Amino acid sequence: MVLSKTDKALLSSSVGKIQAQATGSDVLARMFASFPQTKVYFVGFSDYTAKGPRVQKHGLTVMTKIIEGIQYLDSLRSFLDALSAKHAHELMVDPVNFGFLGECVLSSLAYQLPDFSPEMHCAWDKYLCEFAYLLAEKYRQTSTDGSFRKNGIFVSLNCSGNNASQHALNLLFFSPLVRFAAV
């Protein structure tokens, strides 16, 4: 992880100031307003505002997990393993949405924490990027032939010979997978 000791200290010092219920509700409401396509994963919700009971409940769950993860910075991968599997295989959430969520967390924290300095912003941004990367990890499983596995579907990215045009289409269609897998 790219977090310095200073970053870790800033994250730890801010955790106690975060009201998980209020922040989580605000985060989800911001995400639904800014990225309305994310609503498809929450079809049971009828009120997508911060006052919506299901938004409040799930917002608390989301922020609690994000806050908890700060205690496991050195073992974040294992901490998020089950959640990554659930989002990939059961919920089938497009991993691009994890970045949307991170952007909304940053906005909410900046609004709710009076001492949200540029340094704290940077520390949270690094953490949330790593959180999103690891949450999407189950999407990046590869087979021995170099194809990518996404929810049981294998996509070959062989770019040799006559497959060059198909390769270009795969890169366009599966670009989040390619970007993450190349790391």
Order of alpha helices (4+ residues) and beta strands (2+ residues): alpha-alpha-alpha-alpha-alpha-alpha-beta-beta-alpha-alpha
